[in-house]
Amino acid sequence: MRRFADALLATRKQAEQFGVEVLRSTLDHIYGGARRTYSGATLAELDRLFDEPLPETGRDPRRVMRECRRKVFRHSMQMSHPRIFGLFNPAPLPVAALAEIPVAFLNQSVDAWKAGPAATHLEMRLIRWINDRIGFGRRAFGVFTSGGGVANTIALKMARDRATGARARRTGLPARLSRRLRVYASGQAHFSIGRSLDLLGLGEASLVRIEVDGAMKMRVDRLAETMRRDRRRGLVPMAVVATAGTTNTGNIDPLRAVAAVAGGHGAHFHVDAAYGGALLFSSLYADRLDGLALADSVTLDPHKWLFQPFSLGGLFVRSRQALSDSFRIEPGYLKKDLEAEPDRLDFYHYSLEGTRPFRGLKLWFTLKSLGRCGLGRLVDRTMEVAQHLEREVGRQACFEPFQTPVECASVCFRYLPRRWRRMSEQTLASPAMRSRLNRVQIRIQQEVERRGFAWFPTIVIGQTVFFRFGIFNYLTGPGDIDAVLAHISRTASQLGF
Ligand SMILES: Cc1ncc(COP(=O)(O)O)c(C=O)c1O
């Protein structure tokens, strides 16, 4: 394949030969059982690896593939490794990952029906399935997005337009409302809520952070008090955002009670279930989302805890009309009345995005292959592993669990060096001790990461650093948990803690 024409893989035979090689190499890597979670390559090493001028002439794609193995595969975070406990990065289901091959070749854009007819109808059906699980009625709708952050932005745009009226779409925030709109969310809500308010011209200061209780859930009494007080001061409650599966600890706000308060003030009720929404598929834990059906909009990211490759987020709304009122636009080149069937559905009327990939196919493959029960069982399995971890860190003297109940697959805890295990909580909480202990956690995490035995992030809650483990690999088992806890203790001793 030395000639340019060969590199185009224009014949079926050439494409197949190369395709088989790409697939083989990828599967060798994925099923070959990477020993380390990360190679340990430094920034400088990675820079050097890719430091070359733009190639003027091409080369055999098979050589490019070999280079990709050497440079990219080797120095990737190995997401399918059973000891990756990271940032909602799942081990993707092979059936979903392989569905990305037809997605790329078919190259449907699901913004306009005419660029993706079957894709549009498939995604509409998936949206219906998810809305039925949520408990929304027939008028519900939704749209797949690049992720939860964008879904949250779309939801808050709907909320803004509901509060300001449709004119704001043309003329911006009316003077009478500028600086008076307020959005309420717990201190644990995802940063994309504040960023969305910035983008929408309300400013991050319009976000009112409501205190959480000891279980890291929004305090509904505080929400009610704050909204009443703000109304008395002439402020306008635009939306209340509850989180189902917080980023830090995976806790779920009391959705039903929050819905009642939001409804009492006529505010849009949005639930960011980007993470915890996966529980809808579980037969054992779906009731943890009680009250979700009362939302006006729900963010749910299958690319988190439903084991889909990136990217696949989604926004699901009670009213299709409200979503369309907020996003409908008729550019000349896509005009409806030029079409044979004006009832064709164009997703760009319901989204921030124009041209976008056919994201739904992988989830359709997954649900058709595993069924709702099968996918739900995988969620349950990760939950069991999280419960095992919760028990172990509660039982072993060298660990201190964070005090929340485990509601999704996240477990937060920290390591206690031997000499500090008998100290009172009060002593450990003193600023000097806390910052020493914080440094211990950071040092251990960095060392475990460097060795490539496992990967997990540290997070700061209040001013205290914890390890945050998320179980997003359906193949991770209790044995992996035992191994990583033992590794942490061993590493800590070797570091002199
Ligand atoms: C609760 C929650 N909402 C939204 C997001 C944003 O999702 P994405 O990164 O897919 O945009 C995250 C990401 O971690 C999250 O934890």
The ligand as an ORCA input file, in Angstrom:
! r2SCAN-3c Opt
* xyz 0 1
  C     -23.668     15.275     38.222
  C     -22.982     15.626     36.936
  N     -23.621     16.372     36.040
  C     -23.057     16.727     34.870
  C     -21.780     16.313     34.561
  C     -21.158     16.749     33.254
  O     -21.120     15.699     32.359
  P     -20.208     15.765     31.038
  O     -18.802     15.770     31.520
  O     -20.620     14.542     30.306
  O     -20.567     17.021     30.314
  C     -21.064     15.533     35.470
  C     -19.696     15.085     35.167
  O     -19.016     14.482     35.926
  C     -21.683     15.175     36.686
  O     -21.028     14.445     37.610
*
